[in-house]
Amino acid sequence: MRASNAGIEFAPDGQVIVGPEFRALEAAWIEGVAAMARAGARVIVDEVFLGGTESQKRWLKALGDLRVLWVGVRCDSAIAAGREVARGDRVIGMAADQAEAVHRGIVYDLEVDTTRTESLECARAIAAQAG
């Protein structure tokens, strides 16, 4: 995957290409979220680990000793691709490209699978684990 000079690009095949401008904004975002959590805010972050384990490491470093529940949300790539088409506002191919890639090497406390499980049931499982 080549780096984007613009920050972030969405290729016609669904591939996401990030560059240094994106990484700088991402670093600020991560530090800001960590600061809010340290100030007492209960935060839920919906993150796609485009950089695999390096993405999670950036969050781990910023969050330090904060209590974190790492949840992997999975979906069969064919089902995700169908949902992507149905939404009508996504770059076609992104779901299939990311379905497995964003989970490689990531360590989770809990995983849910939305392939055949309703979102409310997944949310209940996450809430039960979060306490």
C-alpha positions in Angstrom: 0.0 0.0 0.0 1.4 3.4 -0.9 1.2 6.4 1.4 -1.1 9.2 0.6 0.4 12.7 0.3 -3.0 14.3 1.1 -3.6 12.6 4.4 -6.2 10.0 3.6 -7.4 8.6 0.3 -10.0 6.0 -0.6 -8.9 4.0 -3.6 -11.5 2.8 -6.2 -11.1 -0.8 -4.9 -11.9 0.2 -1.3 -8.3 0.4 0.0 -7.7 3.2 2.5 -4.4 5.0 2.0 -3.1 7.2 4.8 -0.2 9.6 4.9 1.7 11.8 7.4 -1.0 14.5 7.7 -3.5 11.8 8.7 -1.0 10.3 11.2 -0.4 13.7 12.8 -4.2 14.3 13.2 -4.7 10.8 14.4 -2.0 11.3 17.1 -3.7 14.5 18.3 -7.1 12.7 18.3 -5.7 9.7 20.3 -4.1 12.0 22.9 -7.3 14.1 23.2 -9.4 11.0 23.8 -6.9 9.8 26.4 -7.1 13.2 28.1 -10.9 13.0 28.3 -10.8 9.6 29.8 -8.2 10.7 32.4 -10.5 13.6 33.2 -13.3 11.1 34.1 -15.2 10.8 30.8 -16.5 7.3 29.9 -15.5 7.0 26.3 -16.3 4.5 23.6 -14.1 4.7 20.5 -15.0 3.0 17.2 -11.6 2.5 15.6 -10.6 0.6 12.5 -7.0 -0.6 12.9 -5.8 0.1 9.4 -2.2 -0.2 10.6 -2.8 -3.5 12.4 -0.9 -3.9 15.6 0.9 -0.6 15.1 -2.5 1.1 15.4 -3.3 -0.6 18.6 0.2 0.2 20.0 -0.5 3.9 19.4 -3.6 3.6 21.5 -1.9 1.5 24.2 0.8 4.1 24.6 -1.6 7.0 24.9 -4.0 5.2 27.2 -1.3 4.0 29.5 -2.7 2.7 32.8 -6.3 3.6 32.0 -8.9 0.8 32.3 -9.7 -0.2 28.7 -12.0 -2.9 27.3 -10.7 -3.9 23.8 -13.6 -5.2 21.8 -13.2 -6.7 18.3 -16.4 -6.4 16.2 -16.2 -9.0 13.4 -18.5 -9.8 10.4 -18.2 -12.3 7.6 -16.7 -10.4 4.6 -19.5 -11.4 2.2 -22.1 -10.2 4.7 -20.2 -7.0 5.3 -19.8 -6.4 1.6 -23.6 -6.8 1.2 -24.3 -4.3 4.0 -21.8 -1.9 2.4 -23.7 -2.0 -0.9 -27.0 -1.6 0.9 -25.9 1.5 2.7 -25.1 3.3 -0.5 -22.6 5.7 1.1 -19.5 3.5 1.1 -16.6 2.9 -1.3 -17.4 -0.6 -2.6 -14.7 -3.1 -1.7 -13.7 -1.4 1.6 -15.6 -4.0 3.8 -14.1 -7.0 2.1 -10.7 -5.5 2.2 -10.9 -4.7 5.9 -13.0 -7.6 7.2 -10.0 -9.7 8.4 -7.0 -7.3 7.8 -7.9 -4.9 10.6 -8.0 -7.7 13.2 -4.6 -9.3 12.4 -2.4 -9.4 15.4 -4.9 -7.3 17.5 -5.4 -8.4 21.1 -9.0 -8.2 22.3 -10.7 -8.7 25.7 -13.9 -9.6 24.0 -15.0 -10.3 20.4 -18.5 -10.1 19.0 -19.6 -11.2 15.5 -22.4 -9.2 13.8 -22.7 -11.7 10.9 -25.8 -13.3 12.5 -26.0 -11.6 15.9 -28.2 -8.5 16.3 -26.4 -5.3 17.3 -28.4 -5.1 20.5 -27.3 -8.5 21.6 -23.7 -7.6 20.8 -24.1 -4.4 22.8 -25.4 -6.3 25.8 -22.4 -8.6 25.7 -20.1 -5.7 25.6 -21.9 -3.9 28.4 -21.9 -7.0 30.6 -18.1 -7.3 30.1 -17.5 -3.6 30.8 -19.4 -3.7 34.1 
